[in-house]
Amino acid sequence: MPVTPTYPGVYIEEIPSGVRTLTGVATSIAAFAGWAPKGPVDKAQLVLNWADYERIFGGLHKDSYLGYAVNQFFANGGGQAYIIRLVGAGNAPATVTIDSKLKVDGKNPGTWAEAYEIETRQSTFDSTRFSVTVLDEASGAVVEQFVNLSMSEDDARFAPSLISDQSDVINASKVSPANNDAAPANTVSPADLTGGNNGTLLTPNTAPFETALTAAGSGINLLDRIDLFNILCVPGETKATKVKDLQKFCRDRRAFLIVDCADNATFASLQSGPDSNLTGNDSVNAAFYFPWVNAPDPLMEGRPRAFPPCGIVAGIYARTDAQRGVWKAPAGTDASLSGIASLGFNLTDAEQGFLNPKGINVLRSFPVYGPVVWGARTLAGNDERGSEWKYLPVRRFTLFIEESLYRGTQWVVFEPNDEPLWAQIRLNVGAFMHDLFRQGAFQGSSPREAYFVKCDNETTTQSDINRGVVNILVGFAPLKPAEFVIIQIQQMAGQIQA
């Protein structure tokens, strides 16, 4: 703050340097959508490991690819994932009413809550107070317990509110008249939760699944309520018209879609390239992978079963980003597929030579290296298209820079729009880009060759200033993967001694 001198002496005034640290965003937060028998349906739920998913969503289920894809994501290097649980018609939570006063429901729809039972006990010191205990029906073990509860809505420990807020298992509501604040009677034996319904099983590529997937205010639109996600996977969804919608969703949110091929896809069926619905303007934010993989299924005594590859590939994205950076292609001998028995289709070099120029990323298996990702193109990567977003790492790196600059320049809003502001922008954005240069993220041997940041009276005219606009121009030279390695060998002719 400015100093107002009032007495003779020395005053200290701190002057802002104008330095504002611009931090790069995360690049490999995945989102998965699919049917599950358990878990919240009104939000995208963050899970940080497989144990989280098992606890919240019930683990693997033989009729859904969702759990398997999430498991494969974490097994291959993934670290953070948001789960969108889709439910079909007829879903309902298990429920029980205690003493016609307190209604208890499962936290979310499904039969899963039928494994629990509820016990109520009045306090021995105050008959208006009581406790609620959630028990595991099979073992009788205490799962949760809430004590010193009241049925009075004016009480700080009003049972329905406190239980619904704090419990991971149940919600509660008052069913007695508003003026009846008596505690529910002691249960003679624990009361079972009953009547749960998982709803219609939702299978990818069917109308009910796709309706639930993109319904307004639910499905993938729940991702609008979270701060950031980078990768979207809908395991097993291969209908081109719906995938096209998912591409648009991802492009609007600076995210990237991993597209599975059809489960019956073959080399012959893909020779003409992906469906034309998948290669429109929004295809720059998507990549297509072939074939499906065969992995041991714990629910089938470890016998191999075919799975869509998106979960594994998303994990490899995360692993590559962490080890090498988002500018490195998530492909090559380091991009090994963990936890699979075999590939659904083994291609030769010549066969891949037909698919790669059409923007199809292939999973291959090689001696020594095993199964790996062997392609790094977007769905706009067809050679005939000539897109600047042909390569997957270039596109994902650009999305990373866009999102980082978007978040890191929010402080500029409402600042005085003149040269002092422009100088601060050049300083801070330039520092961010220079740090990426030092990490080897750009082409060029010097910063001048690698990137530029321009914000001055050439980018921002007086007309812009009058309209409240500041224009920042950032350019960079991206690294492109060495997709083709050509080694030239020449036989030396015999030398004649002079």
ZICORUR-V913258 format. One record per residue. N is the residue number from 1. RES is the residue in one small letter. PSI is psi in degrees with one decimal (none if undefined). OMEGA is omega in radians with two decimals (* if undefined). Layout:
N&RES&PSI&OMEGA / N&RES&PSI&OMEGA
This chain:
1&m&149.3&3.09 / 2&p&141.2&-3.12 / 3&v&135.0&3.05 / 4&t&102.9&-3.09 / 5&p&131.9&3.14 / 6&t&-21.7&3.13 / 7&y&152.9&3.11 / 8&p&133.0&3.14 / 9&g&-165.7&-3.09 / 10&v&133.1&3.11 / 11&y&140.9&3.10 / 12&i&129.2&3.10 / 13&e&124.8&3.10 / 14&e&129.4&-3.11 / 15&i&126.6&3.13 / 16&p&138.6&-3.12 / 17&s&-18.1&-3.08 / 18&g&1.2&-3.14 / 19&v&123.6&3.06 / 20&r&118.0&-3.06 / 21&t&125.6&3.10 / 22&l&113.1&-3.03 / 23&t&136.8&3.09 / 24&g&142.0&-3.13 / 25&v&166.1&3.00 / 26&a&151.9&-3.06 / 27&t&-8.7&-2.99 / 28&s&40.0&3.00 / 29&i&115.4&-3.04 / 30&a&156.7&3.00 / 31&a&133.9&-3.14 / 32&f&138.9&3.10 / 33&a&137.1&3.11 / 34&g&178.4&-3.13 / 35&w&138.7&3.06 / 36&a&150.4&-3.10 / 37&p&-4.8&-3.03 / 38&k&156.7&3.04 / 39&g&163.2&-3.10 / 40&p&145.2&3.12 / 41&v&-3.0&-3.06 / 42&d&9.0&3.12 / 43&k&159.2&2.99 / 44&a&114.3&-3.00 / 45&q&125.3&3.12 / 46&l&132.4&2.99 / 47&v&141.6&-3.07 / 48&l&-6.4&3.11 / 49&n&175.4&-3.10 / 50&w&-34.3&3.12 / 51&a&-38.9&3.07 / 52&d&-45.3&-3.12 / 53&y&-43.5&3.13 / 54&e&-43.0&-3.09 / 55&r&-41.2&-3.02 / 56&i&-38.6&-3.01 / 57&f&1.5&3.01 / 58&g&4.1&3.08 / 59&g&-152.1&-3.09 / 60&l&147.7&3.02 / 61&h&130.4&-3.00 / 62&k&-23.1&-3.07 / 63&d&6.6&-3.10 / 64&s&136.3&3.09 / 65&y&-12.7&-3.00 / 66&l&-54.9&-3.09 / 67&g&-40.3&3.13 / 68&y&-41.8&-3.13 / 69&a&-41.8&3.12 / 70&v&-42.3&3.10 / 71&n&-44.3&3.14 / 72&q&-32.5&3.08 / 73&f&-50.6&-3.13 / 74&f&-35.0&-3.13 / 75&a&-22.4&-3.09 / 76&n&11.6&3.01 / 77&g&-0.4&3.12 / 78&g&153.0&-3.10 / 79&g&-31.3&-3.13 / 80&q&137.5&3.11 / 81&a&140.8&2.97 / 82&y&135.7&-3.11 / 83&i&128.4&3.04 / 84&i&111.3&3.14 / 85&r&124.1&3.08 / 86&l&136.8&3.13 / 87&v&150.3&-3.11 / 88&g&-179.9&-3.13 / 89&a&146.2&3.10 / 90&g&0.7&-3.14 / 91&n&144.6&-3.13 / 92&a&147.2&3.08 / 93&p&152.5&2.98 / 94&a&150.1&-3.02 / 95&t&160.5&3.02 / 96&v&145.8&3.09 / 97&t&127.9&-3.09 / 98&i&118.0&3.02 / 99&d&31.5&-3.14 / 100&s&21.3&-3.10 / 101&k&-42.7&-3.01 / 102&l&118.8&3.08 / 103&k&132.1&-3.12 / 104&v&128.0&3.12 / 105&d&154.8&2.95 / 106&g&149.1&-3.06 / 107&k&-30.5&3.11 / 108&n&169.2&-3.02 / 109&p&153.5&3.04 / 110&g&164.1&3.11 / 111&t&-8.8&-3.05 / 112&w&-35.7&-3.07 / 113&a&-10.4&3.09 / 114&e&-8.3&3.08 / 115&a&1.6&-3.10 / 116&y&159.1&3.07 / 117&e&158.5&-2.99 / 118&i&137.7&3.09 / 119&e&133.6&3.07 / 120&t&143.3&3.13 / 121&r&127.8&3.09 / 122&q&149.3&3.13 / 123&s&142.5&3.08 / 124&t&-10.6&-3.12 / 125&f&-27.0&-3.09 / 126&d&113.8&-3.05 / 127&s&-13.0&3.09 / 128&t&-7.3&-3.13 / 129&r&151.3&-3.13 / 130&f&171.0&3.10 / 131&s&153.9&3.05 / 132&v&127.4&-3.14 / 133&t&130.1&3.06 / 134&v&123.5&-3.08 / 135&l&146.9&2.96 / 136&d&121.1&-3.02 / 137&e&-37.0&-3.07 / 138&a&-44.0&-3.04 / 139&s&-17.7&-3.07 / 140&g&3.6&-3.11 / 141&a&147.0&3.10 / 142&v&123.9&3.12 / 143&v&-47.1&3.10 / 144&e&153.0&3.08 / 145&q&136.9&3.14 / 146&f&124.0&-3.01 / 147&v&166.0&3.08 / 148&n&43.6&-3.11 / 149&l&160.7&3.10 / 150&s&154.2&3.05 / 151&m&4.7&3.11 / 152&s&125.8&-3.12 / 153&e&-17.5&3.12 / 154&d&-6.7&-3.09 / 155&d&142.1&3.13 / 156&a&-23.2&3.14 / 157&r&43.5&3.06 / 158&f&118.1&-2.93 / 159&a&-53.4&-3.10 / 160&p&-43.5&-3.12 / 161&s&-47.1&-3.09 / 162&l&-44.8&-3.13 / 163&i&-46.2&-3.10 / 164&s&-33.8&-3.13 / 165&d&-37.5&-2.95 / 166&q&-20.6&-3.06 / 167&s&143.4&3.01 / 168&d&-5.8&-2.99 / 169&v&-40.6&-2.97 / 170&i&158.9&2.86 / 171&n&157.7&-3.14 / 172&a&152.2&3.09 / 173&s&155.5&-3.12 / 174&k&127.7&3.14 / 175&v&-9.5&3.12 / 176&s&163.3&3.08 / 177&p&150.7&-3.06 / 178&a&-30.3&-3.10 / 179&n&2.8&3.12 / 180&n&100.3&-3.09 / 181&d&16.2&3.14 / 182&a&145.6&3.12 / 183&a&146.8&3.06 / 184&p&150.3&-3.11 / 185&a&160.7&3.06 / 186&n&136.1&3.08 / 187&t&132.3&3.10 / 188&v&-44.5&3.02 / 189&s&153.1&-3.10 / 190&p&138.8&-3.10 / 191&a&128.3&-3.10 / 192&d&139.9&2.93 / 193&l&130.9&-3.08 / 194&t&168.9&3.02 / 195&g&11.0&3.11 / 196&g&152.1&-3.14 / 197&n&126.2&3.13 / 198&n&-12.9&-3.07 / 199&g&176.6&3.12 / 200&t&132.6&3.08 / 201&l&124.6&-3.11 / 202&l&122.3&-3.11 / 203&t&133.5&3.12 / 204&p&151.2&3.12 / 205&n&17.5&3.03 / 206&t&155.8&-3.09 / 207&a&-44.8&3.13 / 208&p&-39.5&3.12 / 209&f&-47.3&-3.06 / 210&e&-31.8&3.06 / 211&t&-45.4&3.12 / 212&a&-31.3&-3.08 / 213&l&-39.8&-3.04 / 214&t&15.9&-3.13 / 215&a&143.3&-3.14 / 216&a&130.8&3.09 / 217&g&0.3&3.12 / 218&s&-167.8&-3.12 / 219&g&-142.0&-3.10 / 220&i&-18.4&3.11 / 221&n&-15.4&3.03 / 222&l&-19.4&3.11 / 223&l&-17.1&3.07 / 224&d&-19.6&-3.08 / 225&r&-5.7&3.13 / 226&i&165.7&-3.04 / 227&d&-45.2&-3.01 / 228&l&135.8&2.86 / 229&f&153.6&-3.04 / 230&n&-28.1&-3.02 / 231&i&133.8&3.10 / 232&l&132.5&3.08 / 233&c&129.8&2.99 / 234&v&87.5&-2.97 / 235&p&125.4&3.07 / 236&g&-10.6&-3.14 / 237&e&112.5&-3.05 / 238&t&0.6&3.14 / 239&k&122.0&-2.97 / 240&a&-41.7&-3.10 / 241&t&-36.3&3.12 / 242&k&-38.6&3.09 / 243&v&-35.5&3.08 / 244&k&-41.5&3.08 / 245&d&-38.8&3.13 / 246&l&-35.6&3.07 / 247&q&-45.1&3.12 / 248&k&-42.1&3.11 / 249&f&-46.0&-3.10 / 250&c&-40.2&-3.12 / 251&r&-37.6&3.12 / 252&d&-20.9&-3.06 / 253&r&16.2&3.14 / 254&r&43.0&3.08 / 255&a&175.3&-3.05 / 256&f&134.7&-3.09 / 257&l&131.2&3.02 / 258&i&119.2&-3.02 / 259&v&126.5&3.06 / 260&d&145.2&2.94 / 261&c&167.1&3.08 / 262&a&150.8&-3.09 / 263&d&-23.6&3.13 / 264&n&14.5&-3.13 / 265&a&142.4&3.09 / 266&t&172.7&3.07 / 267&f&-41.9&-3.11 / 268&a&-40.1&-3.08 / 269&s&-15.8&-3.08 / 270&l&3.5&-3.07 / 271&q&-30.1&3.13 / 272&s&2.8&3.11 / 273&g&176.8&3.12 / 274&p&162.2&3.07 / 275&d&140.7&-3.09 / 276&s&-21.8&3.08 / 277&n&-20.0&-3.08 / 278&l&-4.8&-3.00 / 279&t&29.3&3.10 / 280&g&-163.7&-3.07 / 281&n&-31.8&-3.09 / 282&d&-0.8&-3.10 / 283&s&-11.0&3.11 / 284&v&-19.8&-3.13 / 285&n&33.4&3.14 / 286&a&153.7&3.07 / 287&a&144.0&-3.02 / 288&f&132.7&-3.07 / 289&y&140.8&3.13 / 290&f&140.6&-0.01 / 291&p&-169.4&2.96 / 292&w&165.8&-3.12 / 293&v&153.5&3.04 / 294&n&119.8&-3.09 / 295&a&150.4&3.11 / 296&p&135.5&3.13 / 297&d&111.2&3.14 / 298&p&-24.6&3.14 / 299&l&-4.9&3.11 / 300&m&36.3&-3.14 / 301&e&31.6&3.07 / 302&g&5.7&3.11 / 303&r&141.2&-3.10 / 304&p&146.3&3.12 / 305&r&149.6&-3.10 / 306&a&136.0&3.12 / 307&f&149.5&3.03 / 308&p&148.6&-3.00 / 309&p&-4.4&-2.94 / 310&c&-39.2&-3.12 / 311&g&-44.0&3.11 / 312&i&-46.3&-3.10 / 313&v&-40.0&3.10 / 314&a&-39.7&3.08 / 315&g&-37.9&3.12 / 316&i&-36.6&3.02 / 317&y&-49.6&-3.09 / 318&a&-42.7&-3.12 / 319&r&-43.2&3.14 / 320&t&-41.5&3.11 / 321&d&-42.4&-3.10 / 322&a&-38.6&-3.04 / 323&q&-36.4&-3.01 / 324&r&-23.9&-3.09 / 325&g&154.9&-3.07 / 326&v&-16.6&3.12 / 327&w&-8.5&3.08 / 328&k&133.7&3.13 / 329&a&130.6&3.09 / 330&p&64.8&-3.09 / 331&a&164.3&3.13 / 332&g&-172.7&-3.07 / 333&t&-21.2&3.09 / 334&d&-16.6&-3.07 / 335&a&59.6&-3.07 / 336&s&147.4&-3.13 / 337&l&115.4&-3.12 / 338&s&144.4&3.00 / 339&g&19.0&3.10 / 340&i&155.3&3.13 / 341&a&-39.2&-3.12 / 342&s&173.1&3.05 / 343&l&150.1&-3.13 / 344&g&-18.7&-3.12 / 345&f&128.5&-3.14 / 346&n&113.6&-3.10 / 347&l&152.9&2.99 / 348&t&169.9&3.09 / 349&d&-42.1&-3.11 / 350&a&-39.9&3.13 / 351&e&-41.8&3.09 / 352&q&-28.9&3.09 / 353&g&-23.7&3.05 / 354&f&-35.6&-3.00 / 355&l&-39.7&-3.05 / 356&n&-45.5&3.14 / 357&p&-11.4&3.13 / 358&k&8.7&3.07 / 359&g&23.9&3.11 / 360&i&119.5&3.10 / 361&n&130.0&-3.01 / 362&v&142.1&2.96 / 363&l&127.2&-3.09 / 364&r&161.7&3.06 / 365&s&126.1&-3.10 / 366&f&149.7&3.02 / 367&p&147.4&-3.13 / 368&v&-51.5&-3.05 / 369&y&-25.2&-3.09 / 370&g&-159.9&-3.12 / 371&p&132.2&-3.11 / 372&v&163.7&2.95 / 373&v&128.6&-3.03 / 374&w&51.3&3.11 / 375&g&146.9&-3.07 / 376&a&52.0&3.12 / 377&r&151.2&2.99 / 378&t&174.0&3.08 / 379&l&-5.9&3.00 / 380&a&14.3&-3.01 / 381&g&13.1&3.06 / 382&n&130.6&-3.09 / 383&d&-33.2&-3.11 / 384&e&-22.2&-3.10 / 385&r&-34.9&3.12 / 386&g&35.5&-3.07 / 387&s&144.5&3.03 / 388&e&-15.9&3.12 / 389&w&38.4&-3.12 / 390&k&-38.6&-3.02 / 391&y&134.6&-3.09 / 392&l&-48.0&-3.12 / 393&p&-31.3&3.10 / 394&v&-43.9&-3.13 / 395&r&-46.2&-3.11 / 396&r&-36.2&3.10 / 397&f&-38.9&3.09 / 398&t&-42.3&3.10 / 399&l&-37.6&3.09 / 400&f&-45.8&3.14 / 401&i&-43.7&3.13 / 402&e&-49.7&-3.09 / 403&e&-39.2&3.14 / 404&s&-43.2&3.13 / 405&l&-37.0&3.11 / 406&y&-45.6&-3.10 / 407&r&-34.2&-3.03 / 408&g&-6.3&3.13 / 409&t&15.3&3.11 / 410&q&-27.4&-3.12 / 411&w&-18.7&-3.09 / 412&v&-28.3&-3.06 / 413&v&129.1&3.11 / 414&f&5.3&3.03 / 415&e&153.0&3.09 / 416&p&126.9&-2.98 / 417&n&82.6&3.13 / 418&d&-174.0&-3.00 / 419&e&-40.9&3.10 / 420&p&-39.3&3.09 / 421&l&-43.8&-3.11 / 422&w&-37.4&3.12 / 423&a&-41.4&3.10 / 424&q&-40.6&3.12 / 425&i&-46.2&3.13 / 426&r&-39.1&-3.14 / 427&l&-49.0&-3.02 / 428&n&-43.1&3.09 / 429&v&-39.0&3.10 / 430&g&-39.2&3.11 / 431&a&-39.8&3.11 / 432&f&-46.6&-3.13 / 433&m&-36.1&3.14 / 434&h&-35.9&3.10 / 435&d&-39.9&3.07 / 436&l&-38.9&3.10 / 437&f&-44.4&-3.13 / 438&r&-25.6&3.10 / 439&q&-2.0&3.12 / 440&g&29.0&-3.07 / 441&a&-13.0&-3.06 / 442&f&162.6&2.90 / 443&q&163.3&3.05 / 444&g&148.9&-3.13 / 445&s&-5.3&3.12 / 446&s&158.5&3.10 / 447&p&-35.8&-3.13 / 448&r&-36.1&3.13 / 449&e&-20.5&-2.98 / 450&a&-37.0&-3.05 / 451&y&167.3&2.97 / 452&f&153.4&3.06 / 453&v&121.7&-3.09 / 454&k&124.9&3.08 / 455&c&99.9&-3.09 / 456&d&-162.7&-3.10 / 457&n&-4.7&3.03 / 458&e&-39.3&3.11 / 459&t&-29.4&-3.12 / 460&t&103.3&-3.11 / 461&t&173.3&3.10 / 462&q&-33.7&3.08 / 463&s&-40.2&3.08 / 464&d&-45.2&-3.13 / 465&i&-42.5&3.14 / 466&n&-29.3&3.13 / 467&r&3.4&3.11 / 468&g&26.8&-3.06 / 469&v&135.5&2.93 / 470&v&129.5&-3.10 / 471&n&127.4&3.12 / 472&i&123.8&3.13 / 473&l&119.0&-3.14 / 474&v&127.9&3.09 / 475&g&152.2&3.12 / 476&f&155.9&3.11 / 477&a&102.7&-3.04 / 478&p&152.8&2.99 / 479&l&132.5&3.09 / 480&k&141.7&-3.05 / 481&p&147.1&3.04 / 482&a&83.1&-3.03 / 483&e&-34.3&-3.12 / 484&f&123.9&3.12 / 485&v&117.4&-3.11 / 486&i&121.0&3.12 / 487&i&120.8&3.12 / 488&q&128.7&-3.11 / 489&i&132.3&3.14 / 490&q&136.8&3.07 / 491&q&129.0&3.12 / 492&m&134.7&3.09 / 493&a&154.1&3.12 / 494&g&138.5&-3.11 / 495&q&135.4&3.10 / 496&i&125.4&-3.08 / 497&q&128.5&-3.12 / 498&a&none&*
